[in-house]
């Protein structure tokens, strides 16, 4: 039986949610790490590069290390009902 932990640096919704549970929250965003492709976008496959990304739950946006907008997803938008870890105790 293989009990290896999942590679949370693979970019998937499950891994994003898992990282949120322990990610630093500051200035309104969570600091996440994923494998990055050659264009600096998060990758669902292992690459030779890990990059920092920022999730802003107040708008459901993921941004790269330079804070460029990569995507919007309503499932991570607090205005659409998402409850990130920092809001669960409020």
N, C-alpha and C positions, 0 to 999 in steps of 0.2 A: 504494500500500500504506500503510495506516494503522498506524503504530508507536507510537501514543499509549500511555502507561503506563495500566494499569487504575486506576480510582479506588478506592483502598483504604479510603476512608471509607464506601463502600456496605457495609452489613452483610450479609455472606455468610460461609459457613464458609471458603471459600478466602481471602477477605480477612482474616478473623480470624487464620488460620494465617500468612498473609504478614506481618501486623503483628507477630505474636509474635516473628518472627525479629529484629526490631530494637527492639522495645518495651523500655522500662525495666522491670526486675524488682526490686521492693523490698517488704519486709515480707510476702513470700509471695504477691504478686499482680503481674500485668502491667498496665501502664497503656496503654490503647488509646483510639483516637478513631474515632468513627463519626458519621454524620449522625444526628440525633435527631428524632423526630416531636414533635407538640405535647404529648405526655404525657411526653417525656423518654426514651422507649425507642428503642433503635437502629433505624434505618430502612434498608431495602434500596433506597430511592430517594433521590435528592438532595433535601435540604431546605435551608432558609436557616440552619440551625443545626448546629453540630458540637459534640458533647459528649464528655466523658471517661467511660470505663467501665473497670471493673477485672475482670480474669479471675483467679480463684483456681484454679490447676490442682490443688491438693490436695483440692479438692472438686468441681471441674467447674462452678463457678458464675460467672455474670456479674453484676456489681453496677453500679449507677449511681453518679453523683458523690457521693451521700449514703450510699453503701454499702448501699442497699436491694437485696434479692435480685430479679433480673429473671428468671433461668432457670437450670436445671441441665441439663447435657448430658453424658452419660457418656463421650462421645468426647473430652472435655477433662478428664477426671478421672484423676489419676495412680494412684488406687487401682483403676482399671479398665484400666490399661495405657498411658495417655497419657504420652508423653515430651516435655515442653516443652524449649525450647532450654537453659535453665539446668541441666537434668538430663542432657543428652546428653554432657557432658564428664566426668561423674562415673562 
